[in-house]
Amino acid sequence: DQQVKQNSPSLSVQEGRISILNCDYTNSMFDYFLWYKKYPAEGPTFLISISSIKDKNEDGRFTVFLNKSAKHLSLHIVPSQPGDSAVYFCAASVNAGNMLTFGGGTRLMVKP
Amino acid sequence: DAGVIQSPRHEVTEMGQEVTLRCKPISGHNSLFWYRQTMMRGLELLIYFNNNVPIDDSGMPEDRFSAKMPNASFSTLKIQPSEPRDSAVYFCASRRAGPYTQYFGPGTRLTVL
């Protein structure tokens, strides 16, 4: 039973446009959400996070939106750059605790 | 500051052999995590330690897997005996106390023939 799902395995976007990556969760106890980016042959790298007391968090080109009623979060990258091409994982935890549950990942390809 | 260090980066072994994966967390981090990434199951938590003590090992697939953390700067994940279905990328991650981000190592790609 997947508690965190990323339903789009891949996404292709033109450079300069917006990339929107989506994530759905089923466990209503999740209260802390993170996005990680992963390049081939490297470990996941933290990108941005959001607490359930917020509905938006922004860091430069990256913005995460949280819709608790829909149990949905999204990551917006504006503008997209070729260097953003990677696999993006969303993750969730209870009480901002140690145990992260990851989604299956979305492969983003940004075309020049 | 060095990140999480894992060794070896690649391991190829034959079924039935013992495999030991090693991890050095970031200095000052008191939580350490072992993850496994496979095509079928994605990225899943195997076990984590707080202050060198195993807290939750519910993700360890079976008794063939064991993990230790003898001190704050070193941890091992051992598979004995190894099987082809153990082939995966194994990641180690660490973080400071509190609701802080986990930092991942580069991973060990294990292939069991």
HADDOCK unambig.tbl for C-alpha pairs under 7 A between the chains (distance, minus, plus):
assign (segid A and resid 41 and name CA) (segid B and resid 106 and name CA) 6.82 0.50 0.50
assign (segid A and resid 42 and name CA) (segid B and resid 106 and name CA) 4.54 0.50 0.50
assign (segid A and resid 42 and name CA) (segid B and resid 107 and name CA) 6.79 0.50 0.50
assign (segid A and resid 43 and name CA) (segid B and resid 104 and name CA) 5.37 0.50 0.50
assign (segid A and resid 43 and name CA) (segid B and resid 105 and name CA) 5.34 0.50 0.50
assign (segid A and resid 43 and name CA) (segid B and resid 106 and name CA) 4.25 0.50 0.50
assign (segid A and resid 43 and name CA) (segid B and resid 107 and name CA) 5.94 0.50 0.50
assign (segid A and resid 44 and name CA) (segid B and resid 104 and name CA) 5.95 0.50 0.50
assign (segid A and resid 45 and name CA) (segid B and resid 103 and name CA) 6.87 0.50 0.50
assign (segid A and resid 45 and name CA) (segid B and resid 104 and name CA) 6.77 0.50 0.50
assign (segid A and resid 46 and name CA) (segid B and resid 101 and name CA) 7.00 0.50 0.50
assign (segid A and resid 96 and name CA) (segid B and resid 99 and name CA) 5.18 0.50 0.50
assign (segid A and resid 97 and name CA) (segid B and resid 99 and name CA) 6.10 0.50 0.50
assign (segid A and resid 102 and name CA) (segid B and resid 43 and name CA) 6.22 0.50 0.50
assign (segid A and resid 104 and name CA) (segid B and resid 42 and name CA) 5.38 0.50 0.50
